[in-house]
Amino acid sequence: MDANAVLDLMWIVICGILVFFMQAGFTLVETGFTRSKNAGNIIMKNIMDLCIGSLGFWAIGYTVMYGETIGSLIGTPTLFFDDAENMHNLFFQTVFAATAATIVSGAVAGRTKFSTYIIFSFVMTVIIYPISGHWVWQGSGWLTNLGFIDFAGSTVVHSVGGWAALVGAILIGPRIGKYTNGKSNAIPGHNLLIGSLGVFILWLGWFGFNAGSQLAISGDNANAVAGIIITTNLAAAAAAITAMIVTWISYGKPDISMTLNGALAGLVAITAGCAAVSPLGAFIIGIIAGVVVVFSIDFIDKKLKIDDPVGAISVHGVTGALGTLLVGVFATDGGLLYGGGFHQLGVQAIGVFSIAAWAIGTSFIVLFVLKKTIGLRVSKVEEEDGLDMHEHDMSIYNN
């Protein structure tokens, strides 16, 4: 193996480790944005997403996603992947699969059976995520053949998780006390310090998420990697500032949780086009995401009456779709603003809506079957006392 090949392999492994660390960020965000009596349950869900994702994706999910294509729809599945020359790719793609699964956790926090969640996490890792991922990233998928661009997964990872979260939140229903007489009641998270630390960890991990998706750093790839890191950072910063300004104008004060979610929205939105847009384009995409995420969270909560404790549906589903569509506008090669006309935007729309339909449809089938068999929701007493005591027989915060 020559030096450049070693360098590229090392880059993928290091970026995979950064994405692995994002699981800690998700754990902190979800814990901080929800009530203390469910902190342990969230810890367990996040670590199981990683563990189940690691085993399930190795056992079959990786080849469903990256195996030789069957009709440009699904990879040829084989069991227990064991190719010495592709172990770095297995690891990098495994932590992406775990990310898609864990997005659902926050939206259904505080009222979901742990056993049910584990089953859904497994199905997400080995069926739902890998099949739609095959359409885009395997190289011969039908969306790849159309020219669909989703460089690091605004739609492939984040929207898939976000749409599954939407279905879960609807089928499980809102937390007790969230809505009374048609009015949405705020249920504040117990520790925004923990939540903000989680956002910073996610922001850090995102550099591995996006720049690692270049899959190389040798030669001219080094400049591409540096450009991806800049577009990623600019979009996050612009979105956070924009969300802060929007809440300052709307609420009279700069809202902390919305600002934090603004940063995440910018990161999600730029993920599709981080290698395709200019720094200025990334800045504008961040601004758009920062505005949209605030109004989306409010609309889903107050108008649709869907209880999403951490804003996962808006942050991952809505801005993931938005960011993917905006590639068709801001891509320097073929984007609407760069003389490419509406073609790329049309292709992006086909990909966004097709994958949304897949994620929503399959998630509904799985969660509806689970609801009718073992059930989705804990009892009223269990929810009021907290999932930590009833599901895990302990409290995270002890005197």
Disulfide bonds with the S-S distance in Angstrom:
none
